Amino acid sequence: MEKVPVTPATVYNEPVNQVPVGDVTLGDGQPLALIAGPCVIESESDALDTAFILREITDRVGIPLIFKASFDKANRTSVASFRGPGLEEGLRVLGRVKRAVGVPVVTDIHESHQATRIADVADVIQIPAFLSRQTDLLLAAAETGRVVNVKKGQFLAPPDMQHVINKIVSTGHEKIVVTERGTSFGYNNLVVDMRAFPILRAMGFPVVFDVTHSVQLPGGGKEASSGQAEYIPTLASAGVAAGIDALFMEVHQAPNLAKSDGANALALDRLEPLLRRVVTLAQLWPRQASFLASE
């Protein structure tokens, strides 16, 4: 796949693949979707409770839901930090959520040998941002046939993701989603360049905005990352207005008690008002805008 030249016309008019994720479809002509859940699986009951609440909220708002939770947080700041239940127990819990709540699920992969086991349960295999250039990991995920969601590395410029996409496409696999989660900006800080969304979308695949990780302050706390959750509504609104296919948010019923990334998680009781705002914005954005086609 050749790199798409970035011009006003291609940025906004390059056709974007439709990527099915269970009964949710991302891409051209599809409604804005939500990928949400706790950062890490803390317990089976917590994951189920959160998923049921998310399903109730998204049904009321009218937005498709994909549930997200990690079985292992392999890159925590401190060796003493909670990492999760591990592969087997984590996948068991995700399978239970998938069956009980009736939603597709996504989880992170950290090592190539995990790919086939994760594919038994997850609808989407997610490549963490820190690992977005790991060729063997990308190829292993692609070879499962599952949707591959690659988070853009904090160290990459948006056009650099073309090389990542090319690695996956080299296997013949094109069920790809690309996620923006901010770029390193000085010490313990990230910034989101709104130009990234049309640049990434011009590569031909649906684009997700991980807004909660974008307000993270990596390593900025005491033996943990900190965050600025107060800016979640601002960035979410801006990203949807810039033209994305799905919004990714880590949510928690009590962020101050979360075992991972609580400082940048959205309190679950604040989700519905925010979704109502962004759904209104999304309705103003035509998924394959033609208004710049003549430029």
MARNU-537729 format. One line per 2 residues: number of its first residue (from 1); their letters; for each residue x, y, z of C-alpha. Coordinates in steps of 0.05 Angstrom, whole numbers, m for minus. Example, Ala and Ser with C-alpha at 12.3 -4.5 7.8 and 13.67 -1.06 7.14 Angstrom:
! residues 2
1	AS	246/m90/156  273/m21/143
***
This chain:
! residues 295
1	ME	0/0/0  29/66/m22
3	KV	30/126/23  m28/173/9
5	PV	m4/243/m10  m34/291/40
7	TP	m73/346/4  m139/381/22
9	AT	m177/333/m23  m145/268/0
11	VY	m147/287/74  m222/293/73
13	NE	m244/251/14  m201/188/13
15	PV	m250/130/21  m246/94/88
17	NQ	m257/19/95  m317/m4/135
19	VP	m291/m51/190  m342/m96/224
21	VG	m331/m109/298  m384/m159/320
23	DV	m450/m124/306  m416/m55/305
25	TL	m386/m27/241  m334/29/239
27	GD	m318/72/178  m352/110/122
29	GQ	m426/120/129  m428/91/200
31	PL	m448/126/265  m398/147/317
33	AL	m383/88/363  m358/84/434
35	IA	m301/38/459  m303/40/535
37	GP	m289/3/599  m241/2/657
39	CV	m167/7/645  m155/m62/674
41	IE	m200/m119/696  m203/m111/772
43	SE	m254/m166/784  m306/m204/746
45	SD	m363/m170/782  m334/m101/769
47	AL	m325/m115/695  m396/m141/688
49	DT	m427/m84/728  m389/m32/687
51	AF	m407/m66/621  m481/m70/638
53	IL	m482/4/658  m446/23/594
55	RE	m496/m17/553  m555/18/588
57	IT	m524/87/576  m506/75/503
59	DR	m574/44/488  m607/107/516
61	VG	m562/153/477  m564/111/413
63	IP	m489/98/403  m457/30/388
65	LI	m413/1/444  m350/m40/444
67	FK	m326/m60/513  m252/m52/530
69	AS	m211/m78/589  m140/m104/596
71	FD	m121/m170/627  m50/m145/639
73	KA	m20/m76/644  51/m95/625
75	NR	80/m24/625  60/3/693
77	TS	107/56/721  124/15/784
79	VA	138/m58/791  92/m57/851
81	SF	32/m32/812  m29/m75/800
83	RG	m25/m108/731  m89/m148/725
85	PG	m113/m220/730  m69/m247/674
87	LE	m84/m278/607  m127/m338/623
89	EG	m170/m307/678  m175/m241/640
91	LR	m200/m275/577  m250/m315/617
93	VL	m279/m251/646  m280/m217/577
95	GR	m316/m278/549  m367/m273/604
97	VK	m378/m199/590  m386/m213/516
99	RA	m439/m267/527  m477/m234/584
101	VG	m479/m163/559  m480/m178/485
103	VP	m425/m130/462  m360/m139/424
105	VV	m296/m136/466  m226/m110/456
107	TD	m163/m123/496  m88/m110/492
109	IH	m35/m158/467  37/m153/494
111	ES	73/m214/465  66/m249/398
113	HQ	51/m317/429  m13/m289/460
115	AT	m46/m273/393  m83/m338/378
117	RI	m107/m345/450  m133/m273/451
119	AD	m167/m284/384  m208/m340/414
121	VA	m246/m288/455  m233/m216/433
123	DV	m265/m185/371  m208/m135/368
125	IQ	m135/m144/385  m105/m79/408
127	IP	m32/m61/399  m8/m15/455
129	AF	22/51/434  91/34/462
131	LS	91/m29/418  63/1/354
133	RQ	127/m11/315  138/m83/338
135	TD	135/m119/272  127/m190/299
137	LL	71/m168/345  34/m133/288
139	LA	41/m193/242  19/m243/295
141	AA	m44/m202/310  m60/m194/236
143	ET	m52/m269/222  m108/m285/271
145	GR	m158/m252/224  m186/m209/281
147	VV	m193/m134/275  m127/m102/295
149	NV	m130/m35/330  m62/m1/331
151	KK	m51/56/379  m4/108/349
153	GQ	60/111/389  69/173/431
155	FL	136/181/395  107/178/324
157	AP	83/233/277  15/216/245
159	PD	44/202/175  92/150/206
161	MQ	32/105/218  31/88/144
163	HV	92/43/156  54/8/213
165	IN	m7/m2/169  37/m29/112
167	KI	65/m83/158  m5/m108/174
169	VS	m29/m103/102  31/m144/80
171	TG	m3/m205/109  m65/m193/66
173	HE	m103/m168/127  m143/m103/122
175	KI	m188/m104/182  m149/m47/214
177	VV	m167/10/261  m118/65/280
179	TE	m121/101/347  m94/169/365
181	RG	m73/177/438  m30/239/440
183	TS	44/254/426  99/264/478
185	FG	108/338/492  162/353/542
187	YN	166/316/608  105/277/633
189	NL	59/309/583  21/293/519
191	VV	m11/337/467  m63/320/413
193	DM	m55/352/345  m124/355/313
195	RA	m92/350/245  m76/278/262
197	FP	m147/254/252  m156/272/178
199	IL	m83/252/164  m94/183/194
201	RA	m162/175/163  m133/190/94
203	MG	m95/124/100  m161/89/87
205	FP	m179/59/155  m226/81/212
207	VV	m195/126/264  m208/124/339
209	FD	m192/178/390  m168/151/457
211	VT	m185/214/495  m172/189/566
213	HS	m101/168/552  m90/234/517
215	VQ	m101/271/583  m53/224/619
217	LP	11/252/648  57/191/638
219	GG	98/177/700  74/243/728
221	GK	50/216/795  84/182/853
223	EA	104/114/824  46/120/775
225	SS	20/163/718  m22/223/735
227	GQ	m75/256/691  m120/315/678
229	AE	m189/284/672  m222/353/674
231	YI	m202/362/601  m236/298/576
233	PT	m299/335/552  m258/388/516
235	LA	m215/339/478  m272/290/464
237	SA	m313/346/433  m255/372/392
239	GV	m237/303/366  m308/286/345
241	AA	m313/354/310  m248/339/274
243	GI	m278/275/245  m267/208/279
245	DA	m301/141/274  m301/121/348
247	LF	m286/151/415  m245/110/464
249	ME	m253/125/539  m232/89/601
251	VH	m287/95/652  m293/76/725
253	QA	m349/79/776  m300/110/827
255	PN	m237/135/791  m203/153/857
257	LA	m206/79/875  m185/51/807
259	KS	m125/4/807  m97/33/743
261	DG	m103/101/708  m155/129/754
263	AN	m127/199/748  m145/202/674
265	AL	m208/160/674  m278/188/666
267	AL	m326/178/723  m382/133/697
269	DR	m437/180/721  m408/235/676
271	LE	m410/192/613  m482/201/589
273	PL	m482/278/586  m416/276/548
275	LR	m441/224/499  m503/266/485
277	RV	m458/325/469  m411/287/422
279	VT	m467/250/386  m497/317/368
281	LA	m429/340/342  m419/275/303
283	QL	m484/285/266  m455/349/236
285	WP	m395/312/208  m407/273/143
287	RQ	m363/211/146  m334/221/76
289	AS	m337/296/68  m339/321/m3
291	FL	m338/394/11  m264/399/m4
293	AS	m264/354/m65  m253/411/m113
295	E	m195/443/m76
***
